[in-house]
Amino acid sequence: MTEIVLGAVAYDPKVVTIWSGFRSCLRARGVPFDFVLYAHYERQAEDLVGGRIDVAWHSPLAWLRTRRLAAATGREVLPLVMRDTDRDLASVIAVRADGPVRTVTDLKGEAVAVGAVDSPQATLLPLQHLRDQGFAAGVDFEVRRHDTGVGLHGDHIGGERDAARALVAGKVAAACMTDANHLLFCQEGTLPAGGTRLLTRTEPYDHCVLAAGPSLGRERADSLTRLLLSMSYADPEVRHLFELEGLTRWVSGRDTGYRQLTAAVDATGFYDARGRVTAAEYRP
């Protein structure tokens, strides 16, 4: 079998440990496998569609761009697998428990903290959620962005943490983050215990996906998918990697959990229909 080359964005030093481990696991199972690291998702998406890598560990935003780039050039891309923890996530808008904001309408004329400009979970999705309720960013309320790790599509949660800190400091009336990070920030003390409450939450959405590009081919795609799905948390070597990557099992990839993000990308003009980066203030 020809070597399979994966692309992964180096948002954290553990990325090298994770994919070095999976490389060893896959090679031990007879699959020639290697990986390359990227500084941001935009180049990774372009290289996947262009055939310079075979598969990519993609953010949801990178997956949407990949689909558009592929469609514009008549190429095929496929979602292979996801983590079990990538399905049915939710983002929330938190407010101070003792503050005056009780309903979404109370955000009129207020400031709302978000994560980085390219964060699906802490910026694009919650702002789309408010847009669906008739509240437009920059019109009905002010957006305060926290551009930590631009190009990493929100994988670096520093922007979310800074948004939470702005809420505690009284600089904004509300802050956007995932529900899991709201819990984390409460546990670590970034948000005071009992000091915030959830004003509203998005509908469930899907997050990261292992995407196959046109160079992989159906046969190798099916073989790699079967092998990943067969990996067990009961295997000590696999368990360590799963825990680092935040999953207990691989599940089949699906393309049905990105409706809200697609709407957000279209509403903001983040990418155009051909997958070109058109967001005015986005420089990865």
C-alpha positions in Angstrom: 0.0 0.0 0.0 1.2 3.5 -0.8 2.0 5.6 2.2 -0.9 7.7 3.5 0.0 11.2 4.5 -2.1 13.1 7.0 -2.2 16.8 7.7 -2.8 18.2 11.2 -2.7 21.7 12.6 -0.1 22.2 15.4 -2.3 24.1 17.8 -0.6 22.4 20.8 2.6 20.5 21.4 0.6 17.3 22.2 -0.4 17.2 18.5 3.1 15.7 17.7 2.7 13.1 20.4 -0.8 12.1 19.3 -0.1 11.6 15.6 3.3 10.0 16.3 1.4 7.5 18.4 -1.2 6.9 15.7 1.6 6.5 13.1 3.1 3.7 15.2 -0.3 2.0 15.7 -1.1 2.2 12.0 2.3 1.0 10.8 2.1 -1.9 13.3 -1.2 -2.9 11.6 0.4 -2.8 8.1 -0.6 0.7 7.0 2.2 2.9 5.8 1.4 6.2 7.4 3.0 9.6 8.2 1.9 13.1 9.0 2.9 16.7 8.4 2.1 19.7 10.6 0.5 23.0 9.5 0.4 26.4 11.1 -3.2 27.0 10.1 -6.2 25.3 8.6 -6.5 27.3 5.4 -3.3 25.9 3.9 -4.2 22.4 5.1 -7.6 22.5 3.3 -5.9 23.7 0.1 -3.3 21.0 0.2 -5.9 18.3 0.9 -8.0 19.2 -2.1 -4.8 19.7 -4.2 -3.6 16.2 -3.4 -0.5 17.2 -1.6 -1.8 15.3 1.5 -4.2 12.4 1.5 -6.2 13.0 4.7 -6.5 15.8 7.2 -7.7 16.2 10.7 -10.0 19.1 10.1 -11.9 21.6 12.1 -15.6 22.0 11.2 -14.8 25.3 9.4 -11.9 23.7 7.5 -14.3 20.9 6.4 -16.8 23.4 5.0 -14.1 25.1 3.1 -12.7 21.8 1.8 -16.2 20.8 0.5 -16.4 24.1 -1.4 -12.9 24.0 -2.8 -13.5 20.4 -4.0 -16.9 21.2 -5.5 -15.4 24.1 -7.4 -12.8 22.0 -9.0 -14.8 18.8 -9.6 -13.0 16.7 -7.0 -14.3 14.4 -4.3 -13.7 14.7 -0.6 -15.1 12.4 2.1 -15.7 12.5 5.9 -14.1 9.3 7.2 -14.3 9.3 11.0 -15.0 11.5 13.9 -14.3 11.3 17.6 -17.4 10.2 19.6 -17.0 13.6 21.3 -17.3 15.5 18.1 -21.1 14.9 17.7 -23.9 17.0 19.0 -21.9 19.8 20.7 -23.5 23.1 21.8 -22.3 26.6 22.4 -23.7 28.8 25.1 -24.0 32.5 25.8 -23.2 33.1 29.5 -24.2 36.2 31.6 -23.5 37.2 35.1 -25.9 35.6 37.6 -26.4 38.9 39.4 -26.6 41.0 36.2 -29.5 42.6 34.5 -29.6 40.4 31.4 -32.4 38.0 31.7 -33.5 37.4 28.1 -31.8 37.7 24.7 -33.7 40.9 24.1 -31.8 42.4 27.1 -28.6 42.3 25.0 -29.9 45.2 22.9 -27.2 47.9 22.9 -24.8 45.8 25.0 -21.4 44.3 24.3 -21.0 40.5 23.8 -17.6 38.9 24.1 -16.6 36.2 21.6 -13.5 34.1 20.8 -11.3 34.5 17.8 -12.6 35.7 14.4 -12.4 32.1 13.0 -13.7 30.2 16.0 -16.8 28.2 15.0 -17.9 27.4 18.5 -17.1 30.7 20.3 -17.9 33.2 17.5 -19.5 32.1 14.3 -22.1 29.7 15.7 -23.3 31.7 18.8 -23.5 34.9 16.6 -25.6 33.0 14.1 -27.8 31.7 16.9 -28.5 35.3 17.9 -29.0 36.3 14.2 -31.6 33.6 14.0 -33.4 35.2 16.8 -33.4 38.6 15.1 -30.3 40.1 16.8 -27.6 41.2 14.4 -24.0 41.7 15.5 -22.8 45.3 15.0 -26.4 46.5 14.7 -28.3 45.3 17.8 -25.2 44.7 19.9 -21.5 45.3 19.9 -19.1 42.3 19.4 -15.8 42.2 21.4 -13.5 39.8 19.7 -10.6 38.0 21.4 -8.3 37.0 18.6 -6.0 34.4 20.2 -4.6 31.8 17.8 -6.2 33.1 14.6 -5.9 30.5 11.9 -6.5 27.6 14.4 -10.3 27.8 14.1 -10.8 28.0 17.8 -8.7 25.0 18.7 -6.7 27.3 21.0 -9.4 28.1 23.6 -7.5 31.2 24.9 -10.0 33.4 23.1 -12.9 31.8 24.9 -11.1 32.1 28.2 -10.4 35.8 27.5 -14.1 36.3 26.7 -15.0 34.7 30.0 -12.6 37.0 31.8 -14.2 40.0 30.1 -17.6 38.9 31.4 -16.3 38.5 35.0 -14.6 41.9 34.8 -17.8 43.6 33.8 -16.5 44.7 30.4 -19.3 42.9 28.5 -22.8 41.8 29.2 -22.4 38.3 27.8 -19.7 35.9 26.7 -19.8 33.0 24.1 -18.2 29.6 24.6 -18.9 25.9 24.3 -21.0 24.4 27.1 -18.0 22.1 28.0 -15.7 25.1 28.3 -18.2 26.9 30.5 -18.0 24.0 32.9 -14.1 23.9 32.6 -13.8 27.7 33.3 -16.0 27.3 36.4 -13.9 24.4 37.6 -10.6 26.1 37.1 -11.8 29.4 38.6 -11.8 31.6 35.5 -15.5 31.9 36.1 -16.6 32.1 39.8 -18.7 29.2 41.0 -22.3 30.1 40.7 -21.4 33.5 39.3 -22.8 33.0 35.8 -25.8 31.5 34.2 -26.6 30.4 30.7 -28.8 32.8 28.7 -29.2 30.6 25.7 -27.6 27.8 23.8 -27.2 26.8 20.1 -28.8 23.8 18.5 -26.5 20.7 18.5 -23.7 20.7 15.9 -20.8 18.5 14.9 -17.1 19.5 15.3 -13.9 17.9 13.9 -13.7 15.3 11.2 -11.0 13.2 9.6 -11.4 14.2 5.9 -10.1 12.3 2.9 -8.9 14.1 -0.2 -9.0 13.0 -3.8 -5.6 11.4 -3.7 -6.6 8.8 -1.1 -9.1 6.8 -3.3 -12.1 4.9 -2.2 -10.3 1.6 -1.5 -7.7 3.1 0.8 -10.4 5.3 2.4 -12.5 2.3 3.2 -9.5 0.4 4.6 -8.3 3.3 6.8 -11.9 3.8 8.1 -12.3 0.2 9.0 -9.0 0.1 10.8 -9.7 3.3 12.9 -13.2 2.1 13.8 -11.7 -1.2 15.0 -9.4 0.6 17.5 -10.4 -0.1 21.1 -10.1 1.9 24.3 -9.3 -1.4 26.0 -6.0 -1.4 24.2 -3.5 0.4 26.6 -1.5 1.9 23.7 -4.7 3.2 22.0 -6.2 4.4 25.3 -3.3 6.8 25.9 -3.7 8.3 22.5 -7.5 8.5 22.8 -7.2 10.3 26.1 -4.8 12.8 24.6 -7.1 13.4 21.7 -10.3 13.5 23.8 -12.3 10.5 22.6 -13.2 7.0 23.7 -13.9 5.6 20.2 -13.8 6.6 16.6 -17.3 6.8 15.0 -18.2 7.1 11.3 -17.9 10.5 9.8 -21.0 12.3 8.8 -21.8 15.5 7.0 -25.1 16.4 8.6 -24.1 18.4 11.6 -22.8 21.6 9.9 -26.1 23.3 8.9 -25.7 26.1 11.4 -22.1 26.7 10.6 -22.9 26.8 6.9 -25.5 29.5 7.6 -23.0 31.5 9.6 -20.3 31.3 6.9 -22.8 32.4 4.3 -24.2 35.2 6.4 -20.8 36.7 7.2 -19.2 36.0 3.9 -16.4 34.1 5.6 -15.8 31.9 2.6 -17.4 32.4 -0.8 -19.2 29.6 -2.7 -15.9 28.4 -4.3 -14.1 28.2 -0.9 -12.1 31.4 -1.2 -11.3 33.2 2.0 -13.5 36.4 1.9 -13.7 37.4 5.6 -12.6 41.0 5.7 -10.7 40.8 9.0 -9.3 37.3 8.8 -5.6 36.9 8.3 -4.4 33.4 9.3 
